[in-house]
Amino acid sequence: MSAQPHQGAASVIDKTFTAVRAALFHPQDLAEYDAEYAEITATPVVPMAALDEFLTRWWHTAIVANRDRADWYDVVDTAGKLRAGELAGGRDLAHILAERGYQIPR
């Protein structure tokens, strides 16, 4: 028996600023990445913890986004609608969790 690569699996994305930036494809992600990177690196002393957190977060985003690009476009579109208040008619998280047997401490 030989191991075969899983079809549809995202290619490996190196955890470097260049590789992560190249793996991003949604225009909104690219704009947010560039703006946040510029903000972090605009100071004379760059906080290394913030830079590491930034790279890790965007690396995870690139991995998830590249698993299914069409789905990622839907995710970003839905997030935009939520921010704009266009999808405010849904149920709240506490109600959904309660239906599933979880209780949120108040």
C-alpha positions as CSV (number, residue, x, y, z in Angstrom):
1,M,0.0,0.0,0.0
2,S,1.3,3.4,-0.9
3,A,0.3,6.8,0.5
4,Q,-1.4,9.0,-2.0
5,P,-1.9,12.7,-1.5
6,H,-5.5,13.6,-0.6
7,Q,-7.3,15.2,-3.5
8,G,-8.4,18.7,-2.9
9,A,-5.9,19.3,-0.1
10,A,-4.4,22.7,-0.1
11,S,-0.7,23.0,-1.0
12,V,1.7,23.7,1.8
13,I,2.1,27.4,2.5
14,D,5.4,28.4,4.0
15,K,5.0,30.5,7.1
16,T,6.8,33.5,5.7
17,F,5.5,37.0,5.0
18,T,6.2,36.6,1.3
19,A,4.5,33.2,1.0
20,V,1.5,34.1,3.0
21,R,1.0,37.3,1.0
22,A,1.3,35.4,-2.2
23,A,-1.3,32.8,-1.1
24,L,-3.9,35.4,-0.3
25,F,-6.3,35.9,-3.3
26,H,-9.4,37.8,-2.0
27,P,-9.0,41.5,-2.6
28,Q,-10.4,42.3,0.8
29,D,-7.8,40.0,2.5
30,L,-5.0,41.5,0.5
31,A,-6.0,45.0,1.5
32,E,-6.4,44.1,5.2
33,Y,-3.1,42.2,5.2
34,D,-1.2,45.2,3.6
35,A,-2.8,47.8,5.9
36,E,-2.2,45.8,9.0
37,Y,1.4,45.0,8.0
38,A,2.0,48.7,7.3
39,E,0.6,49.7,10.7
40,I,2.8,47.1,12.6
41,T,6.0,48.1,10.8
42,A,5.4,51.8,10.8
43,T,7.2,52.3,14.2
44,P,10.9,52.6,14.6
45,V,10.9,49.6,16.9
46,V,8.7,46.7,15.6
47,P,7.1,44.7,18.4
48,M,8.2,41.1,17.5
49,A,5.2,39.5,19.4
50,A,2.8,41.5,17.3
51,L,4.6,40.7,14.1
52,D,4.6,37.0,15.0
53,E,0.9,37.1,15.9
54,F,0.1,38.8,12.6
55,L,2.0,36.3,10.6
56,T,0.5,33.3,12.4
57,R,-3.1,34.6,12.0
58,W,-2.7,35.4,8.3
59,W,-0.9,32.1,7.7
60,H,-3.9,30.3,9.1
61,T,-6.3,32.4,7.1
62,A,-4.3,31.6,3.9
63,I,-4.5,27.9,4.6
64,V,-8.2,27.9,5.3
65,A,-9.0,30.2,2.3
66,N,-7.0,28.0,-0.1
67,R,-8.9,24.8,0.9
68,D,-11.9,26.0,-1.1
69,R,-11.6,29.4,-2.8
70,A,-15.3,29.6,-3.8
71,D,-16.3,29.0,-0.2
72,W,-13.9,31.6,1.1
73,Y,-15.4,34.2,-1.2
74,D,-18.8,33.3,0.4
75,V,-17.3,33.6,3.9
76,V,-15.8,37.0,3.2
77,D,-19.1,38.2,1.6
78,T,-21.1,37.0,4.6
79,A,-18.7,38.6,7.1
80,G,-19.1,41.9,5.2
81,K,-22.9,41.7,5.3
82,L,-22.8,41.0,9.0
83,R,-20.6,44.0,9.6
84,A,-22.9,46.1,7.6
85,G,-25.9,44.9,9.5
86,E,-27.5,43.3,6.5
87,L,-27.9,39.9,8.2
88,A,-29.1,41.1,11.6
89,G,-32.3,39.0,11.4
90,G,-30.7,35.8,12.7
91,R,-30.8,34.2,16.1
92,D,-28.2,35.0,18.7
93,L,-25.4,32.6,19.6
94,A,-26.6,32.1,23.2
95,H,-30.0,30.8,21.9
96,I,-28.4,28.4,19.4
97,L,-26.0,27.1,22.0
98,A,-28.8,26.6,24.5
99,E,-30.7,24.5,21.9
100,R,-27.6,22.3,21.7
101,G,-27.3,21.9,25.5
102,Y,-24.7,24.5,26.2
103,Q,-25.1,27.2,28.7
104,I,-23.1,30.4,28.6
105,P,-22.4,31.8,32.1
106,R,-23.7,35.3,32.6
